[in-house]
Amino acid sequence: MAHRPKRTFRQRAADSSDSDGAEESPAEPGAPREVAAPGSAEEGPPSGGGRAPVAGRPHRVRGPGGRGRVWASSRRAKEAAPRENEGSGVQSDAGKKGESRVFDMSTDEEDEIHHSSESKDDQGLSSDSSSSLGEKELSSTVKIPDAAFIQAARRKRELARAQDDYISLDVEHTSTVSGMKKESEDDPESEPDDHEKRIPFTLKPQTFRQRMAEESISRNEETSEESQEDEKQDIWERQQMRKAVKIIEERDIDLSHRSGSSKVKKFDTSISFTPVNLEIIKKQLNTRLTLLQETHRSHLREYEKYVQDVKSSKSTIQNLESSSNQALNCKFYKSMKIYVENLIDCLNEKIISIQEIESSMHALLLKQAMTFMKRRQDELKHESTYLQQLSRKDETSTSGNLALDEKTQWILEEIESRRTKRRQARMLSGNCNHQEGTSSDDELPSAEMIDFQKSQGDILQKQKKVFEDVHDDFCNIQNILLKFQQWREKFPDSYYEAFISLCIPKLLNPLIRVQLIDWNPLKLDSTGLKEMPWFKSVEEFMDSSVEDSKKESSSDKKILSTIINKTIIPQLTDFVEFLWDPLSTSQTTSLITHCRVILEEHSICENEVSKSKQDLLKSIVSRMKKAVEDDVFIPLYPKSAVENKTSPHSEFQERQFWSGLKLFHNILLWNGLLTDDTLQELGLGKLLNRYLIIALLNATPGPDVIKKCNQIAACLPEKWFENSTMRTSIPQLENFIQFLLQSAHRLSRSEFRNKVEEIILILVKIKALNQAESFIGEHHLDHLKSLI
């Protein structure tokens, strides 16, 4: 048992009352130490009404189940802080009282040990701020137990383990044991050996009743603690509100007091003023006037500034109003851009269908043209073979020849049936001057004609459906040109800078090609270019142009010629190369008519037209050369075979001659479109001198020969002989002139003497004047000199 300490603490505290820290005298050796409770300097901030708590009063802390809030501790410190300055005297008194108070140790050692262990247990479970204060108090009052007490406690604990096989959860017992553990930790000798320690591997399971009890206790503690904290929070908020209201009321009272005191002040008549004279008044007035003038000037400057601001605002408004036009311009350009993009998309989508329809129509016409050409060549071959067999009197027919003869006979019957139908048609029309061999022979059987018309109708139906689902603004050429016309009228500068005249032909190309699907320039009844809707629309668009004539390089006047060069001429070139039959006068006449319109009237810019024009002319010349080489055939038979005009040989020869003469006429119809050298080479050099003159030389001079010579002379262009100074004809006609002179010599000695005059007229027409004069002088035909 520890000895009771001597009661000398109060006396020492009284003796040292003058000092702030209440210093203690050193304790006697072997006696327990006594420590005074710390004063106000070591305690926390005062609570409630600013009173310091009693130092010796034991502090209770919340157990492990409680929850503490940080803002609660800081709020108490803030509440106590402003009161330190107001009641510093009270705090000093409370500090002195705290210094004079101490804890007395009890004589009962077991109570003392129990109290110290309990305070330590509470101290370990409290918050950090309260634990620091409790450690200082308990460390100054608790005595460390000796070895005998520790051994006794250890034996007690071992007995409890041996009897109940568990350690009691009693608070006092746990606190005592925990306190003894902390005390025994300082003594290394009191620690149990390794073999004495009991190592728990698993927690002992609790019963259901124990778990339910623990859960209910923890829930009750949490609920009570939360309610207490909420109450404290409400109390603290009410205190803060009262403080704020009190401060505002004090300020209002001070302000009202000050205003009241100012109102109470009255004029004191006892105060004396300095004397005033006129100079002082004048000086003050001048000063005042100067200030007013400066103020007026500053106001004038401000006024001027405001006036400038108003002007600038008006100008800004005008600029904004004018900028609205720019917005409209931008809107127009944007709409135009969208329109052109949609138009291009539409045309790109439809161009495939257009090409397919064009190919179908071209293939149909090509099939028909190839049918006519092959039939003519086959008929010419079989008829010539048949006549050759007739001219062989000593040849006997065989079985093989009989089969050929039957086939040839069937072909000849077909040829004769078509000729008979044409003769009947000419008789009904009154055309009696027609020569056999000048017909085109382009009739088709009724079945083939029906098939052709049906196929053509199907293609035209597809043509109508190409733009069936398209709005008129994107497929009508007139509507499209109106869009660009609006652009040209509103913004001519940007219109011409964008080179729209070069873009329009490309945009209109697919639409024009659709209208040209049913156009056949080889037919006499085909629609002329000037009557087509697209042609009229383009002409109207060009006529409405107000562009200066100086801008011809980018003028809209070139739109039509560009369309013709890029769209129409390639179409015509295809017709010439694959479909045109130069032996057909009707096809040649119709083709020449369209070519004259295209190449003469609408070839404004020769440099741009030259390439497409040259391609077309080359194809025309090439096709006529091929016709001369492949289609002209004039056989030469013995005179005995051709003397009879009704013989098959004579009729066949006559038909072939007139067919060659027809081609000669068709070639010379291109006069004005093709060069003279080209026509003279084709018509005179290759056809007249190689085929026609030879056939004439083989014929008997007579009226028929004179008729043929007149037809040849009538085909020659008059432009070649317009020069009045010419006395000699062109060199390519030299053979023809010699044949005429030879025929005139024969006729002058025959019964057809009167036909010599017609030959002289032919020589005069072709400007063979020197030859005519020499012939007249040689035969003493003075009455014919007047013709020259």
URTABEL-V286882 format. One record per residue. RES is the residue in one letter. BURIAL is 1 if it has 9 or more other ideal C-beta (glycine too) atoms within 8 Angstrom, else 0. D_FIRST is the distance of its C-alpha to the first C-alpha in Angstrom with 1 decimal. Layout:
res = (RES,RES)
burial = (BURIAL,BURIAL)
d_first = (D_FIRST,D_FIRST)
This chain:
res = (M,A,H,R,P,K,R,T,F,R,Q,R,A,A,D,S,S,D,S,D,G,A,E,E,S,P,A,E,P,G,A,P,R,E,V,A,A,P,G,S,A,E,E,G,P,P,S,G,G,G,R,A,P,V,A,G,R,P,H,R,V,R,G,P,G,G,R,G,R,V,W,A,S,S,R,R,A,K,E,A,A,P,R,E,N,E,G,S,G,V,Q,S,D,A,G,K,K,G,E,S,R,V,F,D,M,S,T,D,E,E,D,E,I,H,H,S,S,E,S,K,D,D,Q,G,L,S,S,D,S,S,S,S,L,G,E,K,E,L,S,S,T,V,K,I,P,D,A,A,F,I,Q,A,A,R,R,K,R,E,L,A,R,A,Q,D,D,Y,I,S,L,D,V,E,H,T,S,T,V,S,G,M,K,K,E,S,E,D,D,P,E,S,E,P,D,D,H,E,K,R,I,P,F,T,L,K,P,Q,T,F,R,Q,R,M,A,E,E,S,I,S,R,N,E,E,T,S,E,E,S,Q,E,D,E,K,Q,D,I,W,E,R,Q,Q,M,R,K,A,V,K,I,I,E,E,R,D,I,D,L,S,H,R,S,G,S,S,K,V,K,K,F,D,T,S,I,S,F,T,P,V,N,L,E,I,I,K,K,Q,L,N,T,R,L,T,L,L,Q,E,T,H,R,S,H,L,R,E,Y,E,K,Y,V,Q,D,V,K,S,S,K,S,T,I,Q,N,L,E,S,S,S,N,Q,A,L,N,C,K,F,Y,K,S,M,K,I,Y,V,E,N,L,I,D,C,L,N,E,K,I,I,S,I,Q,E,I,E,S,S,M,H,A,L,L,L,K,Q,A,M,T,F,M,K,R,R,Q,D,E,L,K,H,E,S,T,Y,L,Q,Q,L,S,R,K,D,E,T,S,T,S,G,N,L,A,L,D,E,K,T,Q,W,I,L,E,E,I,E,S,R,R,T,K,R,R,Q,A,R,M,L,S,G,N,C,N,H,Q,E,G,T,S,S,D,D,E,L,P,S,A,E,M,I,D,F,Q,K,S,Q,G,D,I,L,Q,K,Q,K,K,V,F,E,D,V,H,D,D,F,C,N,I,Q,N,I,L,L,K,F,Q,Q,W,R,E,K,F,P,D,S,Y,Y,E,A,F,I,S,L,C,I,P,K,L,L,N,P,L,I,R,V,Q,L,I,D,W,N,P,L,K,L,D,S,T,G,L,K,E,M,P,W,F,K,S,V,E,E,F,M,D,S,S,V,E,D,S,K,K,E,S,S,S,D,K,K,I,L,S,T,I,I,N,K,T,I,I,P,Q,L,T,D,F,V,E,F,L,W,D,P,L,S,T,S,Q,T,T,S,L,I,T,H,C,R,V,I,L,E,E,H,S,I,C,E,N,E,V,S,K,S,K,Q,D,L,L,K,S,I,V,S,R,M,K,K,A,V,E,D,D,V,F,I,P,L,Y,P,K,S,A,V,E,N,K,T,S,P,H,S,E,F,Q,E,R,Q,F,W,S,G,L,K,L,F,H,N,I,L,L,W,N,G,L,L,T,D,D,T,L,Q,E,L,G,L,G,K,L,L,N,R,Y,L,I,I,A,L,L,N,A,T,P,G,P,D,V,I,K,K,C,N,Q,I,A,A,C,L,P,E,K,W,F,E,N,S,T,M,R,T,S,I,P,Q,L,E,N,F,I,Q,F,L,L,Q,S,A,H,R,L,S,R,S,E,F,R,N,K,V,E,E,I,I,L,I,L,V,K,I,K,A,L,N,Q,A,E,S,F,I,G,E,H,H,L,D,H,L,K,S,L,I)
burial = (0,0,0,0,0,0,0,0,1,0,0,1,1,0,0,1,1,0,0,0,0,1,0,1,0,0,1,0,0,0,1,1,0,1,0,1,1,1,1,1,0,0,1,0,1,1,0,0,0,0,1,1,0,0,1,0,0,0,0,0,1,0,0,0,1,0,0,0,0,0,0,1,1,0,1,1,1,0,1,1,0,0,1,1,0,0,0,0,0,1,1,0,0,1,1,1,1,1,1,1,1,1,1,0,1,0,0,0,0,0,0,1,1,1,1,1,1,1,1,1,1,1,1,0,1,1,0,0,0,1,1,0,1,1,1,1,1,1,0,1,1,1,1,0,1,0,0,0,1,1,1,0,1,1,0,0,1,0,0,1,1,0,0,0,0,0,0,0,0,0,0,0,0,1,1,1,1,1,1,1,0,1,1,1,0,0,1,0,0,1,0,0,0,0,0,0,0,0,0,0,0,0,0,0,0,0,0,0,0,0,1,0,0,1,0,0,1,1,0,0,1,1,0,0,1,1,0,0,1,0,0,1,0,0,0,1,0,0,1,0,0,0,0,0,0,0,0,0,0,0,0,0,0,0,0,0,0,0,0,0,0,0,0,0,0,0,0,0,0,0,0,0,0,0,0,0,0,0,0,0,1,0,0,0,0,0,0,0,0,0,0,0,0,0,0,0,0,0,0,0,0,0,0,0,0,0,0,0,0,0,0,0,0,0,0,0,0,0,0,0,0,0,0,0,0,0,0,0,1,0,0,1,1,0,0,1,0,0,1,1,0,1,1,1,0,1,1,0,0,1,1,0,1,1,0,0,1,1,0,1,1,1,0,1,1,1,0,1,1,0,1,1,1,0,0,1,1,1,1,1,0,1,1,1,1,1,1,0,1,0,1,0,0,0,0,0,0,0,0,0,1,1,0,1,1,0,1,1,1,0,1,1,0,1,1,0,0,1,1,0,1,1,0,0,0,1,0,0,0,0,0,0,0,0,0,1,1,1,0,1,0,0,0,1,0,0,0,1,1,0,0,1,0,0,1,1,0,0,1,1,0,1,1,0,0,1,0,0,0,1,0,0,1,1,1,0,1,1,1,1,1,0,1,1,1,0,1,1,0,0,1,1,0,1,1,1,0,0,0,1,1,0,1,1,1,0,1,1,1,1,1,1,1,1,1,1,1,0,1,0,1,1,1,0,0,1,0,1,1,0,0,1,0,1,1,1,1,1,1,1,1,1,0,0,1,0,1,0,0,0,1,0,0,0,1,1,1,1,1,1,1,1,1,1,1,1,1,1,1,1,1,1,1,1,1,1,1,1,1,1,1,1,1,1,1,1,1,1,1,1,1,1,1,1,1,1,1,1,1,1,0,1,1,0,0,0,0,1,1,0,0,1,1,0,1,1,1,0,1,1,1,1,1,1,1,0,1,1,0,0,1,1,0,1,1,0,1,0,0,0,1,1,1,0,0,0,1,0,1,1,1,1,1,1,1,1,1,1,1,1,1,1,1,1,1,1,1,1,1,1,1,0,1,1,0,0,0,1,1,1,1,1,1,1,1,1,1,1,1,0,1,1,1,1,1,1,0,0,1,0,1,1,0,0,1,1,0,1,1,1,1,1,1,0,1,1,0,0,0,0,1,0,0,0,0,1,0,0,1,0,0,1,1,0,1,1,1,0,1,1,1,0,1,1,0,1,1,1,0,0,0,1,1,0,1,1,1,1,1,1,1,1,1,1,1,1,1,1,1,0,1,1,1,0,1,1,0,0,0,0,1,0,0,1,1,0,1,1)
d_first = (0.0,3.8,6.6,9.3,12.2,15.5,18.1,20.9,21.5,24.3,26.1,26.1,27.4,30.1,31.1,31.5,33.3,36.5,35.2,35.2,32.1,29.7,28.6,25.2,24.6,22.6,18.9,17.8,16.8,13.1,12.3,11.9,15.4,17.0,20.3,23.1,24.7,28.0,31.2,34.4,35.3,32.6,33.1,35.9,39.1,39.2,40.2,42.5,44.1,42.7,39.5,36.5,33.5,30.4,28.1,24.9,26.3,24.8,27.6,28.4,30.2,32.6,31.6,33.2,36.2,37.2,39.7,39.8,43.1,43.6,46.2,43.8,41.3,44.2,45.9,43.1,43.1,46.9,46.7,44.3,46.2,49.3,47.3,45.6,48.9,49.8,46.7,45.3,44.7,42.6,40.5,40.0,38.9,36.5,35.1,34.6,32.8,30.6,29.8,28.7,26.4,22.8,19.7,17.1,13.5,12.3,9.7,9.1,6.8,9.4,12.2,11.3,11.3,14.4,16.1,15.8,17.2,19.8,21.0,21.3,23.3,25.6,25.9,27.3,29.9,31.3,34.3,34.2,34.5,31.6,29.4,29.8,28.7,25.7,24.4,24.7,22.8,19.9,19.6,19.3,16.5,14.2,11.5,11.8,9.1,8.7,11.1,9.3,8.6,12.2,13.6,12.4,14.0,17.0,17.6,17.5,20.0,22.2,22.4,23.6,26.1,27.4,27.9,29.3,30.5,29.3,26.3,26.0,27.3,25.1,24.2,20.6,20.0,22.0,20.3,16.9,18.4,20.3,17.4,15.6,19.1,19.5,16.2,17.2,20.6,19.7,18.5,21.7,20.2,18.4,21.8,23.5,26.8,30.1,30.9,27.6,28.4,30.3,33.2,34.5,38.3,39.2,37.7,37.4,40.2,39.5,41.5,44.2,42.3,39.2,41.4,43.3,40.1,38.8,42.2,42.5,39.1,39.9,43.4,42.1,39.6,42.3,44.7,42.4,41.4,45.1,46.1,43.5,44.6,48.3,47.6,45.9,48.8,51.3,49.5,49.5,53.2,54.1,52.3,54.3,57.5,57.0,56.3,59.5,61.6,60.3,61.3,64.7,65.3,64.4,66.9,69.6,69.0,69.3,72.5,74.1,73.2,74.9,77.9,78.3,78.1,80.7,83.0,82.7,84.0,87.7,90.4,90.2,93.7,92.7,92.1,95.1,96.5,98.3,102.1,103.7,107.1,109.3,108.3,104.7,105.5,107.9,105.3,102.7,105.2,106.2,102.6,102.1,105.4,104.3,101.0,102.9,105.3,102.6,101.0,104.3,104.9,101.5,102.3,105.7,103.9,101.6,104.6,106.4,103.3,103.2,106.9,106.4,103.5,105.8,108.5,106.1,104.7,108.3,109.1,105.9,106.9,110.4,108.8,106.7,109.7,111.6,108.8,109.1,112.4,110.6,108.3,111.3,112.8,109.6,109.7,113.3,112.6,109.6,111.7,114.5,112.1,110.7,114.3,115.5,112.6,113.1,116.8,116.2,113.8,116.4,119.2,117.1,116.4,120.1,121.7,121.1,123.0,125.7,126.2,126.4,129.0,131.0,131.0,132.1,135.0,136.0,136.0,138.1,140.7,140.7,141.4,144.4,145.7,145.4,147.2,150.2,150.3,150.1,152.7,155.1,154.8,155.2,158.3,159.8,159.3,160.8,163.7,164.5,164.4,166.6,169.2,169.2,169.9,172.8,174.3,174.4,177.6,177.8,174.2,173.8,170.8,168.5,165.9,163.1,165.1,165.7,162.0,161.6,164.7,163.2,160.0,162.0,164.3,161.3,159.9,163.3,163.6,160.3,161.4,164.8,163.2,161.0,164.0,165.9,163.2,163.1,166.9,166.9,164.2,166.2,169.3,167.5,166.2,169.6,168.6,171.7,171.3,168.4,168.7,167.5,164.5,163.0,160.8,157.1,157.0,153.5,153.9,151.4,151.9,150.8,147.9,146.5,147.0,145.0,142.1,142.1,142.1,139.3,137.1,137.8,136.9,133.6,132.8,133.7,131.5,128.6,129.6,129.3,125.8,124.3,123.3,123.3,119.5,119.6,119.8,123.0,121.2,120.5,123.7,126.4,127.8,129.0,125.5,123.9,126.4,125.8,122.1,123.2,125.9,123.3,121.3,124.5,125.4,122.0,120.8,123.9,122.3,119.3,121.7,124.0,121.2,119.8,123.1,123.3,127.0,125.8,123.2,125.3,127.6,124.7,123.1,126.5,127.4,125.9,127.3,130.8,130.7,130.0,133.2,135.1,134.4,137.4,139.5,142.2,144.2,146.8,148.1,150.7,149.1,145.6,143.9,144.5,141.5,142.5,142.3,138.8,136.0,133.8,136.8,137.5,133.8,133.5,136.7,135.5,132.3,134.2,136.7,133.9,132.5,132.9,132.0,133.9,136.6,135.2,132.3,134.4,132.1,129.4,131.7,131.4,135.0,134.1,132.0,135.0,136.3,132.9,132.6,136.0,135.2,131.8,132.6,136.3,137.8,135.5,136.4,140.1,139.7,138.3,141.3,143.7,142.3,141.8,143.8,146.8,150.2,152.6,155.6,154.6,156.3,154.3,150.9,152.2,153.4,150.2,148.1,150.2,149.9,146.1,146.1,148.3,146.0,143.0,144.4,146.8,145.7,141.9,141.7,140.7,138.7,140.6,137.9,135.4,138.0,139.6,137.2,137.2,140.9,141.8,139.9,141.8,145.2,144.5,143.7,147.0,149.1,147.4,148.0,151.7,152.2,150.7,153.1,156.1,155.2,154.3,156.2,159.6,162.2,165.9,167.9,171.3,173.9,177.6,180.0,181.6,178.2,177.7,181.3,180.8,178.5,177.5,176.4,172.7,172.7,174.1,171.8,168.8,169.8,170.4,167.0,165.3,167.2,166.3,162.7,162.6,164.4,161.8,159.0,161.0,161.2,157.4,156.6,158.7,157.1,154.2,156.3,154.3,150.9,151.6,153.4,157.1,156.7,154.4,156.8,159.9,158.2,157.1,160.1,163.0,162.0,160.3,161.8,165.2,166.5,165.0,165.6,167.8,170.5,170.9,171.3,173.9,175.9,176.1,177.5,181.2,181.9,182.6,181.2,178.0,177.3,178.1,175.7,172.9,173.6,173.4,170.1,168.8,170.0,168.5,165.1,165.2,163.3,165.6,163.2,164.3,167.9,167.4,168.6,172.2,173.1,172.4,175.5,173.7,171.1,167.7,167.8,166.1,169.1,171.7,172.0,172.4,175.1,177.0,176.9,178.2,181.1,181.9,181.9,184.1,186.7,186.9,187.1,189.8,192.1,191.2,191.7,188.4,189.8,188.4,184.9,185.3,184.6,181.2,180.3,181.4,179.2,176.2,176.9,177.1,173.8,171.9,173.6,175.8,178.6,180.2,180.5,182.0,184.6,185.7,186.1,188.2,190.4,190.8,192.0,193.8,191.7,192.4,191.6,188.0,187.5,186.6,183.5,182.3)
